[in-house]
C-alpha cells in the first residue's frame, strides 16, 4: 500500500470570516460556537504538528477516518473524554482540561446543601 504524505491545505481564516459575516445569522451562530471552534483549531494544530493524516490518526485510535473527521468538526459532535484522550495520544499530546473561574463572578451558594468537614 502506498504511504500517504500529509500536505495541509492552506486556508485564510480571516478572509473566510470576513466574507461569511455578510450572511444573515452567521455572526451569532459563530459566536455561539466560539469555544468549540477554538478547541477544533487546537486539535487541528496538534495533528498538523504531528504530521499525521486523519487516516493515520484513525488507525492509531482504532477508529475510522470519518470518525476523526466528525471529531474535528465544531458543533457537530460531543466526544467523550475517552475519545479525546485517544486523539491526544495519537497526535503525541497530553490532554489537559481546566475549569477557569469567570472573572468578576460571584461565588455560588450551596443552596441548603450541607457540606461535610474534610
N, C-alpha and C positions, 0 to 999 in steps of 0.2 A: 504494500500500500504506500502511496506517495506521501511524504511528510508535508504537512501544511505549515506554511510560514505566515505568522500574524503580521498583517500590514494594516495599521489603523487608517480609517477613512477620515480625512480632515473635515472639520465641522466648525463653522464660525457661529458660535452660540449667541454672541451679541447681535449679529445680523439677523439670525433666526428670530430672536426675541423681539427685535425692533419691528420686523415685518409681521410677526404673529400678533403683537399687541394691537394691531389695527383691527383685528377681528373682534366682534362684539362678544363679551363674556370671557375672552381669553385671560385677561389680567386677573380676574377674580379666581378663575379655575387654577391658574398657575400659582397664584399666591396661596391658595388652599392646599396645594401640594408641595409647598416650598421645602419642608423637611424631607419629604420623600425624594425630591429631585436632588437635594444636597447629598443624601445618602447614596443614591444611584451614581452620582458623579464620583463619590469616594470609591464605590465598588469598581466602576469602570477604570478609574485611575490605578487602582491596585492591580487589576487584571492586565492593564496596559504595561505597567512596570514589570510585571512578571513575564511578559512576552507570550502569554498564552491566548489561544483562541477560545471561543465558547465551547467548541467541541472538546478541546483538551481539558478545560475546567470541568465539563460534564463528566468526562471519563474519570478524572481524579475524584469527583464527588460520588460517582456511581449512579449518575442520572443521565438525562438526555440533554441535547443542545437546546431543545425548545424549553425545557425547564429552566435552564440557565438564562435564556433569553427573557422568559417571564420574570425571573428574579431580578434582572437588570432593567426592568420597566417600571417606572414610577407610577404609583397609584393603581396598578393592575393586579397586584399580588401582595399578600401579607405573609411573608415567610416566617417559619418557626425559628426559634433560637438555634435549634439543632442544625437546620439548613444553613443559617448564616455562619455558624461555626465551621461547617464543612466547606463553604465557599471560601472563607478566610484561610483555612488550612490549604485549600487547593491553590490559592494565589500567593501562598507564602507569607501570610499575615496572621497576627493575633487579632481577635475581636474584642473590642472594648465598648461597653455600653455604660453610659453615665446618666444619672439624674442630676440636672443642673437647676438649682433654685432660680426662680424668676426674680429678677431684681425688683425690689420695692413691694413684693407681695407679702401680705400678712400671713402669719403662721395660722394654720388651721386648728380650730378647736377639736377636741376629741369627741364632741357630741354626746357626752354622757357615758362613753365607753371608759371603763376603769382600766388603768394601766397598772400592771404588776411591777413591783420594785424588782430591779435586776439583781 
